[in-house]
Amino acid sequence: MIDMTTSLDIKELRTYWACQREPGTVAPLPRDVEKALLAGLRLNVLETLRYLHHDRPDFDAFEAWVRAQGEPTEASLDRLRRAMAGDAVGAEVGDLDHVDGLSADDLAHWDEHGYVILRNAIAPHAAEAAELAIYDHLGMRRDDPDTWYRESLGHSIWVPLLRHPALVANRFAPRIHKAFAQLWGRDDLWVTIDQGGLNPPEHEHWPFPGPHLHWDATLAEPHLLDVQGIIYLADVDEDQGAFSCVPGFHRTLKDWFTTVPRDVSPQDHARRTLTMTPIAAKRGDMIIWHHLLPHGSSPNRARRPRVAQYMSLRPTRYAYTDEWLG
Ligand SMILES: O=C(O)CCC(=O)C(=O)O
């Protein structure tokens, strides 16, 4: 029996919990609904799975954890409940009509290349605040290279800082919500609770660890839209560990797939045969890419770390391909 005084009153959360606790006992949520649910509760997918599988909480404990972790507001919970019930909800940041988003040229670039740079997605001071928060979290100093290879980073470019106020604030930048609304053609979007990243200059004991060229998407057909994004929190040159991708590949994936030898995995074949282009951009710019572009980061051969924040926005419901082919 749920204690209604603490219940979040979102029945999909119970389904999600039950599926993780006892797989096979209840029908899983559709993947788009599951993503909206977690994003709407301000939860990171990995931290939630880790908690559920490690602590194995009962449902009441899980709900209490959700409240404490995501700190969803009553307004955000109400929006989520309405969306889960199938009601039309608008943009989380209010009316986007008068917000400047992607230009016609940007949208043409997106169609052709499968990525776009949203200039000044966030203000430079907001980017710098998040940049400094990431250094701080790692116990590093921005201008002191001796601090850039601390244990806190390990041999990875990912920084699991999820809820620093500076990173949180960036998730509500109207220009970002507008750009994603333009790409999806709708504004009932849910922003992911993603981490930060720091890709320092390579050195003898710290070679670039990846991510190398990959897809996070299924390569099975039908090939449908999904979108990923990264905000540069300080200027990034092409040789500074820039985000990299194979521009235009979303249009040629289908033909390319027929060239993959039968006994080789598509990801391996892609790594051997495709060349990525590094994308330079300025502090506060966001690169948004189609999930069917092969992409990765790149070795930093410059003098300063590349510091970034990852983020994407997706609608409550969208068409996706169930079969996994990778
Ligand atoms: O950090 C980058 O430049 C690449 C990010 C990436 O590969 C990803 O988000 O899947």
The ligand as a Gaussian input file, in Angstrom:
#p B3LYP/6-31G(d) Opt

LIG

0 1
 O       32.460000      14.355000     -25.750000
 C       32.413000      14.252000     -26.955000
 O       33.002000      15.021000     -27.719000
 C       31.661000      13.102000     -27.572000
 C       30.478000      12.706000     -26.771000
 C       29.939000      11.388000     -27.161000
 O       30.543000      10.611000     -27.826000
 C       28.590000      11.024000     -26.725000
 O       27.947000      11.815000     -26.019000
 O       28.124000       9.919000     -27.087000

